[in-house]
Amino acid sequence: MTTVVQRGLQYALLTMLALFCLVPFAWVALSAIDAQAGPTVSAPAFSLENFTRFFTNADTPRLLLNSLIISVAATALNLACGLLGGYALARFRFRGRSFFMFSILLIRVIPAPATIVALYLLMVRMNLDDSYLGLILVEAAAALPVTLWLLKGTIDAIPFELEEAAWMDGNTRLGALRRVVFPLLGPGLGAAAMLTFMAVWGDFLTPLVLLQSPDLYPLSIGLFRAFSAFNQVDWGVLAASAVIYMVPPAILYAVLRRHLLKSSLGGAIKG
């Protein structure tokens, strides 16, 4: 009897937690297609008007485009630096290497608000504040420690003999990196790309501090401004914006999920 009661309480607690997590998503999904959306969950009066207004509004498509520009550029820059840096950490031995690796990882322990003022002053000194370039550099650098560790571990797992064989065939070190190492980095690059893109896409504090021009704001700030800048909130467009905001990361995950384990060392070694 005691076991049945305990199990019932466990299921009840899990159900309450599940509802607590699902209700916000239910409100977003239902309100996005509700022509009379409000701040509560209710049966929607089905309409796609909220999405139409999102794309026909003069400002909201620009917010989405800004987010895509910043996130894609920062991810590409992060992966390029992480690939070269991870290769150097994996293949070269130099004094202070271990200290350097743990030092860059320690950067991630420091809370972002503790360094945001210093980053802003640095960008001002370099005339990179209120610009795409300054924000992209900061976002790419912020995610670089994790990328370095991920790619360093992935390259460590690639047998060095494959590169030596490429050298014997007349390839340079860069040629071997491009023809041998890079094709085998699928899982590491996929994971690094996903983590970096998600971190940049969802970042709110950094663009809020570094950007002052509304024309440069990403969608994360646009959602906040739509909720707080006016006395009357347009709940339908706000919910539609939230749904659209979730689409690019979901697409990226769906694409990378199929390719994370596509690269196989077994075939390369066997060949």
Residue pairs with C-beta under 8 A, 6 or more apart in sequence:
23 41
26 41
27 40
27 41
27 239
28 239
28 242
28 243
29 239
29 243
30 37
30 41
30 42
30 43
30 44
30 239
31 37
31 38
31 44
31 50
31 235
31 236
31 238
31 239
32 50
32 51
32 236
32 239
32 240
32 242
32 243
33 44
33 46
33 47
33 48
33 50
34 42
34 44
34 45
34 46
34 47
34 50
34 236
34 239
35 44
35 45
35 46
35 47
35 49
35 50
35 236
36 45
36 236
37 44
37 50
37 235
37 236
37 239
38 235
39 233
39 235
49 236
50 236
50 237
50 239
50 240
51 240
51 243
51 244
53 236
53 237
53 240
54 60
54 61
54 237
54 240
54 241
54 244
55 61
57 237
59 214
59 222
60 219
60 222
60 237
60 241
62 215
63 217
63 218
63 219
63 221
63 222
64 219
64 244
64 245
66 216
66 217
66 218
66 219
67 201
67 218
67 219
67 220
67 245
67 248
68 248
69 132
70 132
70 135
70 136
70 139
70 200
70 207
70 218
71 139
71 197
71 200
71 201
71 218
71 248
72 197
73 132
73 136
73 140
74 135
74 136
74 139
74 140
74 143
74 196
74 200
75 140
75 193
75 196
75 197
75 200
77 136
77 137
77 140
78 139
78 140
78 143
78 144
78 147
78 192
78 196
79 147
79 189
79 192
79 193
79 196
81 140
81 144
81 147
82 144
82 147
82 148
82 150
82 151
82 192
83 151
83 182
83 185
83 189
85 144
85 148
85 151
85 152
86 147
86 148
86 149
86 150
86 151
86 152
86 154
86 155
86 188
87 151
87 155
87 177
87 181
89 97
89 100
89 101
89 148
89 152
90 151
90 152
90 155
90 156
91 155
91 160
101 148
101 149
101 152
104 144
104 145
104 148
105 145
105 149
107 145
108 145
108 146
112 142
112 205
112 206
113 205
116 205
116 206
116 209
117 209
119 138
119 206
119 209
119 210
120 129
120 209
120 210
123 129
123 134
123 138
123 210
126 134
128 134
128 137
129 210
129 212
130 210
130 211
130 212
130 213
130 216
131 216
132 216
134 210
135 206
135 207
135 210
135 211
135 216
138 206
138 210
139 199
139 200
139 203
139 206
140 196
142 199
142 206
143 195
143 196
143 199
143 200
146 192
146 195
146 196
147 192
147 195
147 196
150 188
150 191
150 192
150 195
151 185
151 188
151 189
151 192
153 188
154 185
154 187
154 188
154 189
155 181
155 185
155 188
157 265
158 180
158 181
158 184
158 185
158 265
159 265
159 269
162 176
162 180
162 181
162 184
162 268
162 269
163 173
163 176
163 177
163 180
163 181
166 175
166 176
166 179
166 180
167 173
167 176
171 179
171 180
180 268
183 263
183 268
184 263
184 265
184 268
185 263
186 259
186 260
186 261
186 262
186 263
187 260
187 261
187 263
190 256
190 259
190 260
191 260
193 252
193 256
194 252
194 253
194 256
197 249
197 252
198 249
201 220
201 248
201 249
202 220
202 249
203 220
204 220
204 221
204 224
207 216
207 217
207 218
207 220
207 221
208 221
211 217
211 221
217 225
219 241
219 244
219 245
220 245
222 241
223 238
223 241
223 242
223 245
226 233
226 234
226 237
226 238
226 241
227 233
227 238
